[in-house]
Structures are given as structure tokens and as C-alpha cells.
Amino acid sequence: MLGDSTSVLRREFNRKALDLVGKLNLHTYDLEGLLALSSLANSVDVWMPWTRGLLELKGRVRGDIATATRLLESAHSIAYLLDNAGEAVIDLAVSCELSRRGWRVLAVARSEPYEVDITVSEAKWVLEQLDGILDCEGVKIVGTGSRYPVAAYKFVSRSTLSKVSMSDAIISKGIANFEALIEYRTLDPLKTIVLLRAKCPVIARLLHVSLGDAYVGVGYP
């Protein structure tokens, strides 16, 4: 399986990102800052020519971050759809910080490997490491039951999909989750926050941003 061939790379991405987390001082970030950080982290990718393929946390953030922040402020529970290894460490660290501030966070990862996306077992390992430096008590991790993202309702766990759908807010991270939202139209766009980098011209045009920009917004086309 393709995902198995990248397990060493995923592990390397995760370990390097863990070394970075302790330097971020996430307790000093406001909600806009946390969302911006997560969107900027969507830089990890092996096959895209538009990125270096490494975790980067700098760049321009476009979209409507204020609306996304207001949605989070009105929510009690959040489903956080994880994407690539490495950057998912940042997302889980952000999840821990949100949990520390009172939100209940359900982090969702693919159960089976696909490219460099973090798997549920890897995400649980990362959370264990983070729990030594952050307060992650309110974060739970579940798998999709397959190698598909949770929005692909025909191929995923009904239990996980139900938990995600019942959350007050959904954070959808990365292009694969974004494409699944558009294709399957499973999750409520009014409570879905999209975080990603425009790694290709098609996504950049769709979101009206420049190539390489990070994007934070509510809803999807």
C-alpha cells in the first residue's frame, strides 16, 4: 500500500514538528493566531511542486479569519479533521490549547495510511508526547475507519461521521479534506472552518488567493 511506503517519512515529519512545539508558546496566541498558525502549517507535502515539502509557519494568511473566529467563540465542541503528518502535530498542539481554554476537541485521522497523511495510531502517539508539555486532557482522537477522509461518507465509520456532524464547529485541515467536502457535501458548510495553503493554481483561483497563500474561511463552494 502506498501509505506504508511513507511511514518512515511520516515519523520523521512528526518528530521534527514535536521538537518545534515547545518553542511556540501557544498560550500567548489569540484564536485568530491559532487558526492562522494551523493554516500556515499546511505546507507539508511530498509531491506538490509548489512547496518545499517541509513544515513552514510563515507566510500570508487570506480569507475571512474574523468569521471563523466568531464561529469558534460560539462553539462548545470542535471536530478537527487532521491532514499531513508533521503539520498534524501543530494541529494537535492547537487542539490541546483549545481544550485548555474550555473547548471539547475531537481530532479525526484516517485509520489506514494514505500518502503522508497522519494515521489515527500516529496521532494518538503524538498526543501522548504533547501531553507531557501541554494540557491535552480534553482532546480525543478517532479514526475514519478507512483510508478516506471523514467527509467521504460512503467509505467511513458512521460513528465517527456522526460525532463530527454533531460538533458545534468543524475545522477541516488541508486540501484532501477540502476536496472531500466539495465532492461529497456531507458536512454543514455553515459550521465548517477551512484551513489550508493554496498549493496549486486551481485551489488558488477557487479561493481567490495567490499561490502559496494560507487561507482561513468558513464554508466551501
C-alpha positions in Angstrom: 0.0 0.0 0.0 1.3 3.5 -0.9 0.9 4.8 2.6 3.1 2.1 4.1 6.0 3.3 1.9 5.9 6.7 3.5 5.7 5.5 7.2 9.4 6.5 7.8 8.8 9.9 6.3 5.7 10.5 8.4 7.6 9.5 11.5 10.4 11.9 10.6 7.9 14.8 10.0 6.2 14.1 13.3 9.4 14.0 15.3 10.7 17.2 13.8 7.4 19.0 14.5 7.4 17.8 18.1 10.8 19.5 18.6 9.2 22.8 17.4 6.0 22.8 19.5 7.7 23.7 22.8 9.1 26.9 21.3 5.7 28.2 20.1 4.2 29.4 23.4 0.7 28.7 22.2 -0.9 30.2 25.3 0.2 33.6 24.0 -1.9 33.2 20.8 -5.4 34.5 20.4 -8.0 32.5 18.4 -7.1 34.2 15.2 -3.4 33.5 15.8 -4.1 29.8 16.4 -6.2 29.5 13.2 -3.5 31.4 11.2 -0.8 29.1 12.6 -2.7 26.0 11.7 -3.4 27.2 8.1 0.3 28.2 7.6 1.4 24.7 8.7 -0.4 23.2 5.7 3.0 23.2 3.9 3.9 19.6 4.3 3.6 17.6 1.1 5.9 15.3 -0.8 4.6 15.5 -4.4 3.5 19.1 -4.8 5.9 21.3 -6.8 4.5 24.5 -5.3 6.0 23.8 -1.8 9.4 22.7 -0.5 7.5 19.8 1.2 8.7 20.9 4.7 6.8 22.3 7.7 6.8 26.1 7.4 4.9 28.5 9.7 5.5 31.8 7.8 3.6 33.4 5.0 0.5 35.4 4.2 -2.9 34.4 5.5 -6.0 35.3 3.5 -9.7 34.7 3.7 -12.1 35.6 6.5 -10.4 34.7 9.8 -12.8 37.0 11.8 -15.9 35.0 10.8 -14.0 31.7 11.6 -13.1 33.1 15.0 -16.7 34.1 15.8 -17.8 30.6 14.9 -15.3 29.1 17.3 -16.3 31.5 20.0 -19.9 30.4 19.8 -19.0 26.7 19.9 -18.6 24.3 22.8 -17.3 21.3 20.8 -15.0 21.1 17.9 -14.2 18.4 15.4 -10.7 18.9 14.0 -10.0 17.0 10.7 -6.3 16.2 10.5 -4.2 16.1 7.4 -0.5 15.6 6.8 2.0 14.2 9.3 4.2 16.9 10.8 1.7 19.7 10.4 -0.8 17.5 12.3 1.5 17.9 15.3 0.8 21.6 15.1 -2.9 20.9 14.8 -2.9 18.6 17.8 -1.0 21.2 19.8 -3.6 23.8 18.8 -6.3 21.3 19.8 -4.7 20.9 23.2 -4.6 24.7 23.6 -8.2 25.0 22.6 -9.0 22.3 25.1 -7.1 24.2 27.9 -9.4 27.1 27.1 -12.5 25.1 27.6 -13.5 23.6 24.2 -14.1 19.8 23.8 -12.0 18.7 20.8 -12.4 15.6 18.7 -9.4 15.1 16.4 -10.1 12.9 13.4 -7.4 11.0 11.4 -7.5 8.3 8.7 -7.4 4.8 10.2 -5.3 3.4 7.3 -2.3 5.1 5.7 -2.7 7.3 2.7 0.3 9.2 1.3 1.8 11.3 4.1 -1.5 11.9 6.0 -1.2 11.1 9.6 -2.9 7.9 10.7 -5.0 7.6 13.9 -2.4 5.4 15.6 0.3 8.0 14.8 -2.0 10.8 16.0 -2.5 9.1 19.3 1.3 8.7 19.7 1.8 12.4 19.0 -0.9 13.3 21.6 0.9 11.2 24.2 4.1 13.2 23.5 2.3 16.5 23.6 0.5 15.6 26.9 3.9 15.9 28.6 4.2 19.6 27.7 0.6 20.8 27.1 -2.8 20.2 28.7 -4.4 17.7 26.3 -7.0 16.2 28.7 -9.9 17.4 26.7 -8.7 16.1 23.3 -9.9 12.8 22.0 -8.8 11.1 18.7 -10.8 8.9 16.5 -10.3 7.2 13.1 -12.3 7.3 10.0 -12.3 3.5 9.8 -10.7 3.6 6.4 -8.0 5.4 4.3 -10.6 8.0 3.3 -11.3 11.5 4.9 -14.4 11.6 7.1 -16.4 13.7 4.6 -16.3 10.7 2.2 -19.3 9.3 4.0 -19.7 6.2 1.7 -16.3 4.8 2.9 -16.0 5.9 6.6 -17.2 5.0 10.1 -20.8 6.0 10.7 -20.0 6.5 14.3 -17.1 8.9 13.6 -19.1 10.8 11.0 -22.0 11.2 13.4 -19.7 12.6 16.1 -18.2 15.1 13.6 -21.6 16.1 12.3 -22.9 16.8 15.8 -19.9 19.0 16.8 -20.7 22.7 17.1 -17.8 23.6 14.8 -15.6 21.6 12.3 -12.1 22.6 11.4 -11.2 21.0 8.1 -7.4 21.0 7.5 -5.7 20.6 4.2 -6.6 20.1 0.6 -7.7 16.5 0.7 -10.3 17.2 3.4 -11.3 20.3 1.4 -11.8 18.3 -1.8 -13.8 15.7 0.1 -16.1 18.5 1.4 -16.7 19.7 -2.1 -17.2 16.3 -3.6 -19.4 14.7 -1.0 -21.1 17.7 0.6 -21.5 15.8 3.8 -20.7 18.3 6.4 -22.6 21.6 7.2 -20.7 24.4 5.4 -22.1 27.0 7.9 -20.1 25.4 10.7 -17.1 24.2 8.8 -13.8 26.2 9.0 -11.4 25.6 6.2 -7.7 25.9 6.8 -5.2 25.2 4.0 -2.4 26.6 1.8 -3.1 27.2 -1.9 -0.6 24.6 -3.1 -1.8 24.6 -6.7 -3.2 27.2 -9.2 -6.7 25.5 -9.2 -7.1 25.9 -5.4 -5.6 29.4 -5.5 -8.2 30.5 -8.2 -11.1 28.8 -6.4 -10.3 30.7 -3.1 -9.2 33.9 -4.8 -5.7 33.9 -3.3 -2.2 33.7 -4.6 -0.3 30.5 -4.9 1.3 29.6 -1.6 -1.0 31.8 0.5 -2.6 30.3 3.6 -6.4 30.5 3.8 -8.9 30.6 6.7 -12.6 30.8 5.9 -16.0 29.4 6.8 -17.8 27.2 4.2 -16.9 25.7 0.9 -18.0 26.1 -2.7 
